[in-house]
Amino acid sequence: MKFAVTSKGDQKSNTLMHKMRSYLLDFQLQYDEEKPDIVISVGGDGTLLYAFHRYKSRLDKTAFVGVHTGHLGFYADWTPDEIEKLVIAIAKTHYQIVEYPLLEVIVRYQHGGKETKYLALNESTVKSVEGTLVMDVEIKGQKFETFRGDGLCVSTPSGSTAYNKALGGAIIHPSIRAIQVAEMASINNRVFRTVGSPLILPDHHTFMLKPVNQVDFIVTVDHLQILHKDVKSIQFRVAHEKIRFARFRPFPFWKRVRDSFIAD
């Protein structure tokens, strides 16, 4: 089996990364950063996000597992004192594959330029370069509303515990193939109206934004921030691709939620 190890970059994570690489090589596994069967992320959820984007062209071939060197993560469930156990599990056992849905983002342009496609593990946001974001919102090809506010956040179920939750969105179990739309400081008065509530859309629905006046927007995709000019539309939907996690033991989602937000 081919493997790769990525690190957050701090001393603790780097030490663990080198130790795991050495252990796995001792078990006759092959180190391959280009075409790994499994990627071990050492750091936190942000480290795994970077690994996901690095290997997004290999999602059907590469599985991910996370070791957290700080707080318990939603993607990183192994602790530093368990790395020997994890190494043995990787080298000696057949792991279970758990698949989570991803968000597809397609940006199209005013003058027929080539569209840009992104995949997000957590979320994508849209904001205007300056001032209020004003967008016509279409759901499944039908006009839904004209949004006015600071911006919109579209998240995956596994990303629903991140920025989406801070915006008042619902937490969705990642086995559900859906996307969620949450508003950022929408304008609601006697003249302007938005639905004022998060929306959860199934995997056969598309969510489309079309500019009303401005055509330049800042679009984020997980940790990436991109300026897009002359935008015609921005489309969101559940992606055909999925992320694959290697599971060597149970990792209950609601226990992660409790441990992250409720437990002492």
N, C-alpha and C positions, 0 to 999 in steps of 0.2 A: 504494500500500500504506500502511496505517496502522500506526504504531509508537508504543511508549511506552518510556521508560527509567527504571529504578529504581536507587537508589543506597544503599549501606551507610550513608552520611551523614557519613563522614569527608572531610577536605579533598581527598585524592587521588581518592577515588571521585566526589565531587561535581564536581571539575574535569573528569574523564573523561566523566561523564554529560552535562554541558553541551556539551563538545566534540563528542561523538557526536550529540547532538541537533542542533547547528548544522550538522554535516556532512550528516546525513541530510535536513535541510530544504533544504540547497543542492541535493540531488539530487531535489528536488520530491516527497519522501515527505511524508505528512501525519501530524502529531503528534496522537494521540488517546489520552488516558489512560483513556477509558471503554470503547472498543471496538477495541483494537489487534489487528492481525493477528499482530504479533510484539512480544514484550517482551524488552528487553535488560536484563539484571541486572548491575549493576556493584558488585562487592564480593567476596562469597564465596558458599559454599553456603547460609549463613543468609539472605543477601539474596535468593537465588532462592526459598527457602522462603517468605519473606514475599510475594514476587511471586506465587507459586503460590496462596497462600491469598487474595490480593487478587482474582485472576482465576479462581478455581475454578468460577465459574458460566459461564465461556467456554472450557472446556478443549477443546471440539470445534472452536473457531474461532481460538484463540490458540496460537502456538508460542513457546517460550522459548529464549534463548541467553544464556550467561553470560560475563562478563569478570571475571577474578579480580585483585584488587589486593593480595592477600596471598599465602598459600600456594595451590598448585594445588588446585582443588576437583574433586569428582566431577561437579558440574553446570556449573561455570564453567571453561571450557577455553581461553579466549582471554586473552592477556596485554595489558597497557596499551600496549606498543609495537607491537601488531598492530591497533589500532583502525581505522587508515585502511584496512587490508586487509579488516577485517570490514565496515566501512561500504560499501566498494565491492561486496563480496560480497552484502550485503543489498540494495543498490540495483540491482545489475546481473545477478544470477544467480538461478536457481530453486533453492531449497534443498531438501534431502532432509528428510523428516519421520521422526523416530524416536520411537516410542511406548513408554512404560514403564508397567507396571501400578501401580495405587494401592491403598491399603487403605481399605475402608469400615468405619466404626465406627458401630454403632447402639446407643444407650442407651435402654432402656425402663424404665418406672417402676411402682411398687407399686400405685398407685391409678388406673391407666388414663390418666395424663396423656399428652400428645402426645410421642411418641418424638423423640429428638434424633439427627440423622445428621451425621457428619463424614467428611471425606476426608483421608487422610494421605499425604504424599509419602515420608516416611522411616519413622516409626513412631508407635505409640500405646502408652502404658503405663498400668497400673492399680495403684494403691496404696491402702491404707486411710488414713483420715484420721489415725488413731493406732493403734499396735500392729500386730499381725500381720495380713496379708491372708489371709482364709480364703474360698475360692471353690470351688464345684463346677464342674468343667470338663466340658463336653460337646463332642464332635467329631461333626459330621454327625448331631446329634440323639441321640447315645448317650453315657451317662455314661462318662467316661474316668478321672477321678481327682478327689480333693479336694486342692486346692493349699493349702499353708500356707507362708508366707514373706514376704519384703519386698514382692514384687510380680511382675508379669509384663510382658514387653515383646513386642509383636507388630509385626513390621516387614515392609516391602516388600523385594523383591530389591535395588532401588537404595539402600534404607536399610540394607541388611544390613552395610554397611561402617561404619555410625555406632555408635549406642549398642548395637545388637545384637552387634557384634563385640566391644565391651568386655565384654559379658556372656558371651562364649565361644561365640557363635553362629557359624554358617557364613556365608561370603560366597557369595551367589547371583548369577548373571548376570542382569541385568535383563530379558533376553528371556524368562525363565521366568515364567509367570503363576502365582505362588504367594505365600503368606505364611509367615513364620517366627515361632515362639513361643520365647522364651528366658526362663528363670527368673531371678529376683533372689533370691539367698540363700534357697533353699527349705529347709524343715525336714524332715530325714530321720533317723529313729531307729527304735527297735523298735516304736513306736506309730504314727508317721505316715510315709507314703511318697509321693513323687512320682516321675515317670519320670526326673527328674534329667538330662534331655538336651534340647537344642533339638529342636523339631518343625517339619517343613516340610510344609505342607498345600497341595494343589493347588487350582485355582480353583473347583472344584465342591464343596469342603468348607467348612463353616462352623465357627468356633471360638466357643463360647459360655461365658460366665462367669455363674454364678448365686450370689448371696450366701448364706452359711450362717448368719451371725449379724448382722454389721453391714450397714447398707444405705446408708451414705454413703461415697463414694469420690472420690479425686482421679484424674482421667483426663487424661493429656496427649495432645495431637495435634500432633506435630512440636514447635514452640516454644510452643504454647499450653497452658495449664494450667487445668483447669476442675473445680470442685467439683460433684459430682452427689449429690443427696439422694434417699432413698427409691427406691433402684435395685432393679428387678426382675431385669434381666439386661443384659449387655453383649455384643453380638455383633460378631464380626470376620469379614471375608471379602474376597476379591479384588473390588475395585469394578468396576462396568461401565465407569465413566469411566477414561480414561487421560490421562497428561500427554504433551504433544507437544513435542519438542525440535527446533529448526531446526539441521540439520547442514550445514555448508559444506565440511567436510573430515572425514577419518576421525578418530574419537575412541575408540580401542579400550579396552574396559572393563578388560581384564586389565593393559594398560599403565598405566592410572590406578591400579589396585591396587598394582602394583609401584612406581610413582613415589611413591605416598603412604605406603607402609608398608615398603618394602624398599630402594629405591635410595638412594644417598648424597646 
